[in-house]
Amino acid sequence: MVEPHICAEQAHWHLNLQHFGDTNIKYLEVTGACQACGRKVFFRGPAGLNPGGPTVAMDGSEAIFPFLFEDETYDGKAVGYAVSVRGGN
């Protein structure tokens, strides 16, 4: 088994840019994996898609960061969703 600190040092990151609907909100999607052993990075946080703040994919495999450029303003409805899970077995 590869030690966790080695995976952190060997992480390879993939960035993807998306645009949300008819707004000027853009999303930076981040995924990652260890180049040495192949273990995937799993992000923590609320699952879903929200123009108001960062979220993660439903399975935690992707971090989603909404953004605007400094001279832009949000020009659409606050469309999005987040999922919160509490308790469980």
KEFIGU-468722 format. One line per 8 residues: for each residue x, y, z of N, C-alpha, C, O. Coordinates in pm, 1 decimal. Layout:
# residues N
X,Y,Z,X,Y,Z,X,Y,Z,X,Y,Z  ...;
//
This chain:
# residues 89
84.3,-119.4,0.0,0.0,0.0,0.0,88.2,125.0,0.0,188.8,130.1,70.8  51.5,223.1,-77.4,125.1,349.4,-84.9,85.7,437.0,33.5,-32.4,447.5,66.8  184.4,499.8,96.9,154.0,587.2,209.8,85.7,714.8,160.5,121.1,767.0,54.8  -13.4,766.1,237.4,-91.3,883.4,193.8,-7.1,1005.1,155.9,-41.6,1076.1,61.4  103.1,1030.9,228.2,182.6,1150.4,194.3,246.6,1137.3,56.6,267.9,1238.0,-11.0  277.4,1015.5,14.0,332.4,995.4,-119.8,227.0,1028.9,-224.9,257.8,1091.6,-326.3  102.4,987.1,-201.1,-5.9,1017.4,-295.2,-25.1,1168.7,-309.2,-43.1,1218.9,-420.1  -21.3,1241.5,-196.8,-39.6,1386.8,-202.5,70.2,1452.2,-286.1,44.9,1546.9,-360.6;
191.8,1400.9,-272.8,304.5,1456.6,-348.3,300.5,1417.3,-495.5,358.4,1486.5,-579.3  233.5,1308.1,-528.0,228.2,1256.4,-664.6,94.8,1287.3,-733.9,68.1,1234.5,-841.8  11.6,1371.6,-673.4,-121.7,1397.8,-728.7,-113.0,1467.5,-864.4,-31.9,1557.8,-885.1  -197.8,1423.4,-955.0,-212.8,1485.2,-1086.0,-353.6,1544.7,-1089.1,-450.8,1475.0,-1060.3  -365.0,1672.1,-1123.6,-493.4,1742.3,-1120.5,-542.6,1769.5,-1261.7,-464.2,1800.6,-1351.4  -673.8,1757.3,-1280.4,-737.1,1787.8,-1408.7,-837.3,1899.8,-1384.2,-920.5,1890.5,-1293.9  -829.7,2005.3,-1464.1,-921.2,2118.9,-1453.3,-1009.2,2124.1,-1577.1,-961.4,2106.8,-1689.3  -1137.7,2148.0,-1556.1,-1233.2,2157.9,-1666.2,-1317.2,2283.7,-1644.0,-1357.4,2312.0,-1531.2;
-1343.5,2357.7,-1748.6,-1423.1,2479.7,-1739.1,-1560.9,2456.0,-1798.8,-1572.4,2406.0,-1910.7  -1665.8,2491.7,-1724.8,-1803.7,2477.7,-1770.6,-1875.1,2611.5,-1758.1,-1831.8,2699.2,-1683.3  -1983.7,2626.4,-1831.2,-2067.7,2746.2,-1826.6,-2206.8,2701.7,-1784.9,-2254.8,2598.4,-1831.7  -2272.7,2777.3,-1698.1,-2400.7,2734.9,-1643.9,-2517.3,2807.1,-1710.6,-2535.9,2927.2,-1691.2  -2594.8,2734.2,-1788.4,-2720.0,2785.1,-1845.7,-2706.2,2916.9,-1917.8,-2610.2,2938.8,-1991.8  -2803.1,3005.4,-1896.0,-2805.0,3135.6,-1963.9,-2750.6,3246.4,-1875.1,-2791.9,3361.6,-1888.1  -2659.5,3213.6,-1785.9,-2598.0,3313.3,-1698.3,-2452.6,3331.9,-1738.9,-2402.9,3262.2,-1827.4  -2384.7,3425.6,-1674.7,-2242.0,3440.3,-1699.8,-2158.9,3370.6,-1592.5,-2038.1,3393.1,-1584.1;
-2221.0,3287.2,-1510.9,-2148.7,3208.4,-1411.3,-2071.5,3097.0,-1482.6,-2126.1,3025.1,-1566.3  -1944.6,3084.8,-1447.9,-1862.3,2976.0,-1498.7,-1825.7,2886.1,-1381.7,-1824.3,2930.8,-1267.0  -1796.3,2760.4,-1409.8,-1758.4,2665.4,-1306.3,-1625.5,2602.5,-1340.7,-1605.2,2556.1,-1452.9  -1535.3,2600.8,-1244.9,-1410.5,2528.4,-1258.0,-1430.7,2394.6,-1188.1,-1458.4,2390.2,-1068.2  -1416.8,2286.3,-1262.6,-1432.3,2151.9,-1207.9,-1293.3,2091.7,-1190.5,-1212.6,2093.8,-1283.4  -1265.3,2038.3,-1072.1,-1133.7,1984.9,-1039.3,-1146.1,1837.3,-1003.6,-1228.6,1800.7,-919.8  -1065.2,1752.3,-1066.0,-1053.4,1612.2,-1029.2,-905.0,1582.3,-1009.5,-819.2,1656.0,-1058.1  -875.7,1474.8,-938.6,-735.8,1441.1,-915.1,-716.6,1294.1,-885.8,-810.3,1224.3,-847.0;
-593.8,1247.3,-904.8,-557.0,1109.2,-874.8,-406.5,1102.2,-852.4,-331.7,1186.3,-902.4  -362.4,1001.6,-777.1,-220.7,977.8,-753.3,-159.9,914.4,-877.8,-211.3,814.5,-928.1  -50.9,971.8,-927.4,15.6,916.4,-1045.3,88.2,786.2,-1013.0,111.4,704.7,-1102.2  124.2,765.8,-886.4,199.6,646.6,-849.1,110.3,523.4,-835.0,143.7,416.3,-885.6  -4.2,538.7,-765.6,-87.4,421.0,-738.1,-225.4,426.6,-803.0,-295.8,325.7,-805.6  -265.9,543.2,-855.9,-394.9,554.9,-922.7,-512.4,587.0,-833.2,-624.4,601.6,-882.2  -489.8,598.8,-700.9,-602.0,630.8,-611.4,-658.8,767.0,-647.2,-584.6,862.8,-668.4  -792.8,774.9,-653.8,-860.6,900.0,-688.3,-875.8,989.2,-566.4,-884.1,941.1,-453.4;
-879.3,1119.4,-590.2,-906.6,1218.4,-486.9,-1057.9,1227.7,-470.1,-1130.9,1231.2,-569.1  -1105.8,1231.7,-345.9,-1247.6,1252.9,-317.9,-1261.4,1378.3,-233.0,-1197.6,1391.3,-128.5  -1345.5,1470.3,-279.3,-1364.2,1599.1,-214.8,-1479.4,1592.6,-115.2,-1572.3,1513.2,-130.4  -1471.7,1676.6,-14.3,-1575.6,1683.1,87.5,-1651.5,1814.0,71.6,-1595.1,1914.3,27.8  -1778.4,1812.9,107.1,-1858.7,1933.5,99.3,-1999.0,1899.6,54.6,-2029.8,1783.2,29.0  -2084.3,1999.9,45.0,-2221.1,1974.0,0.5,-2222.0,1931.6,-146.5,-2151.2,1989.3,-229.0  -2301.2,1832.4,-177.5,-2310.7,1783.2,-315.4,-2412.7,1864.5,-393.0,-2514.2,1906.6,-337.4  -2386.9,1886.3,-519.2,-2482.0,1956.5,-604.1,-2413.9,2057.9,-692.9,-2296.4,2044.6,-726.9;
-2489.8,2159.9,-730.1,-2441.2,2267.9,-815.8,-2505.5,2395.6,-765.4,-2628.1,2405.2,-759.7  -2423.8,2494.4,-728.5,-2475.8,2614.9,-666.6,-2393.0,2734.2,-712.8,-2272.1,2736.4,-689.9  -2454.6,2834.3,-777.6,-2377.8,2950.8,-820.9,-2327.6,3035.1,-704.4,-2244.0,3123.4,-723.7  -2377.5,3009.0,-583.2,-2338.7,3087.1,-466.4,-2216.8,3036.4,-392.6,-2166.4,3106.0,-304.4  -2166.7,2917.1,-425.1,-2050.9,2866.0,-352.4,-2006.4,2729.7,-400.2,-2075.2,2666.0,-479.9  -1891.0,2684.1,-351.8,-1834.4,2555.8,-393.9,-1921.1,2437.3,-352.9,-1986.1,2439.7,-248.4  -1921.4,2335.5,-434.8,-1990.7,2210.2,-407.8,-1904.7,2095.7,-460.1,-1796.2,2117.7,-513.9  -1954.3,1973.8,-443.8,-1885.3,1856.7,-497.6,-1983.3,1774.1,-579.1,-2104.6,1786.6,-562.8;
-1930.0,1689.2,-667.2,-2014.0,1595.8,-742.3,-2081.6,1500.7,-643.5,-2034.5,1483.3,-531.2  -2190.5,1440.3,-685.3,-2266.7,1351.8,-597.2,-2180.2,1241.8,-536.0,-2204.2,1202.0,-422.0  -2080.6,1192.0,-608.5,-1994.0,1086.2,-555.4,-1864.6,1139.9,-493.2,-1779.6,1061.3,-451.5  -1848.6,1272.2,-486.6,-1731.2,1332.9,-425.4,-1606.2,1333.8,-511.6,-1500.6,1377.8,-466.1  -1615.8,1286.3,-634.6,-1498.0,1274.2,-719.9,-1456.5,1404.9,-787.2,-1353.3,1409.3,-854.3  -1534.5,1510.6,-770.5,-1508.2,1636.3,-840.6,-1547.7,1753.5,-751.8,-1656.4,1754.2,-694.2  -1459.6,1852.4,-740.7,-1492.1,1977.4,-672.8,-1539.5,2076.2,-778.9,-1483.9,2082.0,-888.6  -1642.5,2154.0,-745.4,-1702.5,2246.2,-841.9,-1699.3,2387.0,-781.9,-1761.4,2412.9,-678.9;
-1626.6,2476.9,-847.3,-1609.5,2613.3,-797.7,-1672.2,2713.2,-894.3,-1622.3,2729.7,-1005.6  -1781.7,2781.3,-854.3,-1839.7,2883.9,-942.0,-1755.9,3011.6,-936.3,-1699.4,3044.9,-832.2  -1748.3,3082.8,-1049.2,-1673.0,3208.0,-1047.7,-1723.1,3304.0,-1155.0,-1789.8,3264.9,-1250.8  -1688.6,3430.4,-1135.5,-1707.4,3537.9,-1232.8,-1574.0,3610.9,-1243.6,-1492.5,3604.2,-1151.7  -1551.2,3679.3,-1352.9,-1434.4,3765.3,-1361.3,-1464.3,3895.5,-1288.1,-1581.0,3927.4,-1265.3  -1361.5,3971.1,-1250.7,-1379.0,4085.5,-1161.4,-1474.4,4192.8,-1213.4,-1534.6,4262.4,-1131.6  -1491.3,4209.8,-1341.6,-1580.2,4313.2,-1392.7,-1720.1,4259.7,-1426.4,-1801.9,4333.3,-1481.6  -1749.0,4132.3,-1394.2,-1878.7,4073.0,-1425.5,-1970.3,4073.5,-1302.3,-1924.5,4074.4,-1188.1;
-2099.6,4072.8,-1329.6,-2198.7,4057.6,-1223.1,-2287.0,3939.1,-1259.2,-2299.7,3902.7,-1376.1  -2346.6,3880.7,-1158.7,-2434.2,3766.6,-1180.2,-2558.3,3813.9,-1253.5,-2624.5,3907.0,-1207.6  -2592.1,3751.8,-1367.1,-2702.2,3800.9,-1449.9,-2811.8,3697.0,-1472.4,-2869.1,3690.3,-1581.1  -2840.8,3617.9,-1373.2,-2944.6,3516.2,-1391.6,-3013.3,3483.1,-1261.4,-2985.4,3543.0,-1157.5  -3102.5,3388.1,-1267.8,-3170.7,3341.8,-1148.3,-3076.5,3251.8,-1069.6,-2986.5,3189.6,-1126.2  -3098.0,3245.6,-939.1,-3015.2,3161.1,-852.9,-3055.6,3015.4,-870.9,-3118.0,2956.4,-782.7  -3020.2,2958.1,-984.0,-3054.7,2820.2,-1016.3,-2942.2,2729.5,-969.5,-2824.9,2755.8,-996.2  -2977.7,2624.6,-900.6,-2879.1,2528.0,-853.9,-2941.0,2442.4,-747.0,-3058.2,2458.7,-713.3;
-2863.3,2351.6,-693.8,-2912.3,2266.6,-586.9,-2793.8,2216.8,-506.1,-2681.0,2212.0,-555.3  -2820.3,2180.3,-382.9,-2719.5,2116.7,-297.3,-2789.0,2007.8,-219.9,-2907.4,2019.8,-188.5  -2717.9,1902.3,-188.6,-2772.9,1787.7,-117.2,-2698.2,1772.1,13.7,-2575.2,1775.0,15.8  -2771.2,1755.5,122.8,-2711.7,1733.4,252.7,-2762.6,1601.5,308.7,-2883.4,1577.9,312.2  -2672.1,1516.2,352.1,-2710.9,1386.9,407.6,-2672.6,1386.0,555.7,-2559.3,1417.4,592.1  -2768.3,1349.9,639.3,-2743.2,1345.4,783.2,-2776.0,1207.4,836.1,-2868.2,1140.8,789.0  -2699.3,1166.2,934.0,-2725.8,1036.4,997.5,-2691.1,921.5,906.5,-2605.7,934.2,818.8  -2755.8,811.2,926.6,-2730.1,693.5,844.5,-2681.2,578.5,929.9,-2658.6,593.2,1050.0;
-2665.6,464.9,866.7,-2620.2,345.9,940.5,-2472.5,326.5,925.8,-2416.9,231.5,980.9;
//
